């Protein structure tokens, strides 16, 4: 089942998907050290860089995740800056994580799972529309949606149970990201070995 060997032929695929989440990583790292508004602005700047980078590459389409990330972070940064809104760390994390979950769910709803766009850049064109190729990307994108749903759940728990240490949210985020990245790499390899 060679058409499912997305990661085996192209080991950079998972790293490219992870790079697409750079605005979220920047936000998560900076939120605690420079404050929410500055972290949102920095994440918005990173999302602009990714969007411009995508536009500058010939033959590549703008990705759903890049557009969604740009809208999410520029919107939240503008709201925070213009409205001078004071966010709690948990409150802003809930907004960001919910936004990310919505981006992934929208990509699935419009029949363009966000991983499909990355996988097509690393796969022969004749494989793009095969049922197996599309199915693998639906499964991987769904796993990412589940990961973000778990992160949103952890944010809600922390919001309503403020006595829970903030390390709980950090641990959930790290574990779900690692789990989704591992699955994104493991699943196509597993299917390629089944045949």
C-alpha positions in Angstrom: 0.0 0.0 0.0 2.6 2.5 -1.2 0.2 5.3 -1.5 -0.2 5.4 2.3 3.5 5.8 2.9 3.3 9.6 3.4 5.8 9.9 6.1 8.1 7.1 5.1 8.9 8.7 1.8 9.0 12.2 3.2 10.2 12.4 6.8 9.8 16.2 6.8 6.0 16.0 6.5 5.4 15.7 10.3 7.9 18.5 10.9 6.1 20.7 8.3 2.8 20.1 10.0 4.4 20.9 13.4 5.9 24.1 11.9 2.4 25.2 10.9 1.6 25.2 14.6 4.5 27.6 15.3 2.1 30.6 16.1 0.6 28.4 18.9 3.9 27.4 20.2 5.2 31.0 20.2 2.0 32.0 22.0 2.3 29.2 24.6 5.9 30.1 25.3 5.6 33.8 25.5 2.3 34.1 27.3 3.8 33.4 30.7 6.9 35.6 30.2 5.8 38.7 28.2 2.1 38.8 28.9 -1.0 37.9 26.9 -1.3 40.8 24.5 2.4 40.7 23.5 2.2 36.9 23.1 -0.9 37.3 20.9 0.9 40.0 18.8 4.0 37.8 18.4 1.9 34.8 17.4 0.0 37.0 14.9 3.3 38.1 13.4 4.4 34.4 13.1 1.1 33.6 11.4 1.6 36.4 8.9 5.1 35.1 8.2 3.7 31.6 7.5 1.0 33.0 5.3 3.4 35.2 3.3 5.8 32.2 3.0 2.9 30.1 1.6 1.9 32.8 -0.9 5.5 33.2 -2.0 6.0 29.6 -2.9 5.2 28.7 -6.5 2.7 26.0 -7.1 1.6 25.9 -3.5 -1.8 26.9 -2.3 -2.5 28.8 0.9 -3.3 26.3 3.6 -6.5 26.2 5.7 -4.4 26.1 8.9 -2.4 29.2 7.9 -5.5 31.2 7.1 -7.3 30.1 10.2 -4.2 30.8 12.4 -3.9 34.3 10.8 -7.5 35.1 11.5 -7.4 33.7 15.0 -4.3 35.5 16.2 -4.8 38.8 14.5 -8.4 38.9 15.7 -7.4 38.1 19.3 -4.4 40.4 19.2 -6.6 43.3 17.9 -9.3 42.6 20.5 -6.7 42.5 23.2 -4.9 45.7 22.0 -7.8 47.9 20.9 -10.2 46.8 23.6 -7.4 46.7 26.2 -9.0 43.5 27.4 -7.4 41.8 30.4 -7.2 38.1 29.9 -6.6 35.4 32.5 -4.0 32.9 31.3 -6.6 30.2 31.3 -9.2 32.4 29.6 -6.9 33.2 26.7 -5.7 29.6 26.4 -9.3 28.5 26.2 -9.9 31.0 23.3 -6.8 30.0 21.5 -7.3 26.2 21.9 -11.0 26.5 20.9 -10.0 28.5 17.9 -7.5 25.8 16.9 -10.1 23.1 17.4 -12.5 25.1 15.2 -9.9 25.5 12.4 -9.3 21.7 12.3 -13.0 21.0 12.5 -13.7 23.5 9.7 -11.0 21.9 7.5 -12.7 18.5 8.0 -16.2 20.0 7.3 -15.1 21.6 4.0 -13.6 18.3 3.0 -10.0 19.6 3.1 -8.5 17.9 6.2 -5.6 20.3 7.1 -3.0 17.5 6.8 -4.1 16.7 3.2 -2.6 20.0 2.0 0.8 19.1 3.5 0.7 15.5 2.4 0.0 16.5 -1.2 3.2 18.6 -1.3 5.2 15.4 -0.6 3.3 12.8 -2.6 2.9 12.1 -6.3 -0.1 13.8 -7.9 -1.6 10.5 -9.1 -2.0 9.5 -5.4 -3.8 12.7 -4.3 -7.3 11.5 -4.9 -7.0 7.9 -4.0 -9.4 6.8 -1.3 -6.6 5.4 0.9 -4.6 8.6 0.7 -7.7 10.8 1.5 -8.7 8.4 4.3 -5.3 8.5 6.0 -5.5 12.3 6.1 -9.0 12.4 7.5 -7.9 10.0 10.3 -4.8 12.1 11.1 -6.7 15.4 11.0 -9.4 13.8 13.2 -6.7 12.8 15.8 -5.5 16.4 15.9 -9.1 17.5 16.5 -9.3 15.0 19.4 -6.0 16.4 20.8 -7.3 19.9 20.7 -10.6 18.9 22.1 -8.7 17.4 25.1 -6.8 20.7 25.4 -10.0 22.7 25.4 -11.4 20.3 28.1 -8.3 20.8 30.2 -8.7 24.6 29.9 -12.4 24.4 30.9 -11.4 22.3 34.0 -8.8 24.8 35.0 -11.2 27.7 34.5 -13.8 26.2 36.8 -11.4 24.6 39.2 -8.8 27.3 39.7 -7.1 25.4 42.5 -5.6 23.0 39.9 -2.0 23.9 39.3 -1.2 25.5 36.0 1.3 22.7 35.3 -1.8 20.5 34.6 -2.7 22.5 31.5 0.9 22.6 30.4 1.3 18.9 30.8 -2.0 18.1 28.9 -0.8 20.4 26.1 2.6 18.8 25.8 1.2 15.2 26.0 -1.5 15.8 23.4 0.9 17.5 21.0 3.4 14.7 21.4 0.6 12.1 21.0 -0.8 13.8 17.8 2.7 14.2 16.3 3.6 10.5 17.1 0.3 9.3 15.6 0.8 11.4 12.5 4.1 9.7 11.9 3.1 6.2 13.1 -0.2 5.7 11.4 0.8 5.9 7.7 3.8 3.7 8.4 1.6 1.1 10.2 -0.8 1.0 7.2 2.0 0.7 4.7 3.3 -2.4 6.6 -0.2 -4.0 6.8 -0.3 -4.8 3.1 
